[in-house]
Amino acid sequence: MQIARNAVVRIDYTLTDDQSTVIDSSDGGEPLAYLHGAGNIISGLESALEGRKAGDKLNVRVSPAEGYGERNDALVAQVPRERFDTEETIEVGQQFHTMDEEGGVQVVTVTAVDAQQVTIDGNHPLAGVELNFAVTIVEVRAATAEELEHGHVHGAGGHEH
């Protein structure tokens, strides 16, 4: 079976940046399972997998535009320390949930802290990064009616209800 919309796909992968630093990998764990065409993975990788089949191996380079987007400096802000409703120490690398301008939840990462200000970044940590995937397609199968209704894979490597 070839990878097409509404197929369940399981892949082994290693993701690196342009300096060959491993960012993520399924090595040592379960293959990643996703529902093709449901937006479960970044569009650049999903497009490259279209039409492939189990056993195929490929290297895929994904631009920021088809990955996690370009960096947007407007998403970096300095916030007065007292606006953080926590008694815990705020440290670089911590993530918080905040409301965006449309009322949705946005994850921000702390990038700098001093006594008065906390610098936060609303960009995805991989925004602006060229992504390099080494992929082996492990399995391709038809999705169940329940998986199609829920928009994600159930069972091994997928979502458990």
Summary of the structure (lengths in Angstrom):
residues: 161
radius of gyration: 18.8
end to end distance: 26.8
largest distance: 58.3
contacts: 427
relative contact order: 0.28
helix: 14%
strand: 40%
